[in-house]
Amino acid sequence: MPTLDETPEPAGSVDIAESAIIAVIHESVLSCYGVVELGPIKSALRRRLRRNDPSRGIEITVDNGHLEIELSIVVEYGTPIFTVAQNVMQTIKFQVESMLAMTVDRVNVNVDGLRVSTPTEKTA
């Protein structure tokens, strides 16, 4: 009889949907200080139509359990942009690897805009 340390691994596989990976990335990015939203600002109409789309501003490439992630973010005006981008890179790598047990090979962060928030938006 095997002990707890010798418990055999069950047979089978785990497949994680791209939508699940994108959801983890989306929530992780928005939790970072200085990030206002995801996605490039092309037009006010397009931004309104795709506002609730979790894949907006996120592109992923999955190859044999390894990920490459491309992000487009909008940063709050007045925050240190380079520091915010580095924080996003580190946060995404940590969250994806710890939650999904996938290796993140690269995280590219594109700052596509700055936004000046009104005092009511900053507290909301």
C-alpha positions, -999 to 999 in steps of 0.1 A, spaced: 0 0 0 15 33 -10 20 61 16 8 96 10 42 106 -4 40 78 -29 5 84 -43 5 77 -80 -5 104 -104 -40 98 -120 -41 91 -157 -55 117 -180 -47 153 -191 -57 188 -183 -65 212 -211 -70 249 -203 -92 269 -227 -78 301 -241 -108 319 -227 -97 308 -192 -62 320 -198 -74 353 -211 -97 357 -180 -68 352 -156 -47 377 -176 -76 402 -178 -83 403 -141 -46 404 -132 -39 433 -155 -68 454 -142 -56 448 -106 -23 465 -113 -17 500 -100 -18 526 -128 -37 505 -154 -70 522 -164 -81 497 -190 -70 472 -216 -70 477 -253 -60 503 -278 -81 534 -281 -91 535 -317 -124 553 -315 -149 561 -288 -176 539 -305 -154 509 -308 -143 513 -272 -179 514 -260 -189 483 -281 -160 462 -269 -158 475 -233 -169 443 -217 -149 420 -240 -123 403 -218 -100 395 -247 -97 432 -258 -61 442 -257 -48 406 -250 -32 383 -275 -18 349 -265 2 323 -282 2 288 -266 28 263 -276 31 230 -257 22 246 -223 44 277 -229 28 311 -233 37 343 -250 15 372 -241 10 405 -259 -9 433 -240 -22 467 -249 -30 489 -219 -40 524 -211 -22 540 -181 -34 567 -157 -17 600 -165 9 609 -139 19 574 -130 54 562 -139 47 544 -172 78 522 -172 72 511 -136 36 503 -143 45 483 -174 72 463 -155 47 457 -127 22 444 -152 48 420 -167 57 406 -133 22 403 -121 10 385 -153 39 361 -152 34 353 -115 -4 349 -117 -5 328 -149 23 305 -137 8 300 -102 -29 297 -112 -25 277 -144 8 259 -140 19 271 -175 53 286 -183 52 322 -194 81 328 -218 74 364 -227 51 392 -217 51 422 -240 33 453 -228 23 481 -252 12 513 -236 -14 526 -261 -25 556 -243 -28 578 -212 -60 588 -195 -66 617 -172 -93 606 -147 -116 630 -131 -116 630 -93 -148 610 -92 -133 583 -115 -102 579 -93 -123 571 -62 -147 548 -80 
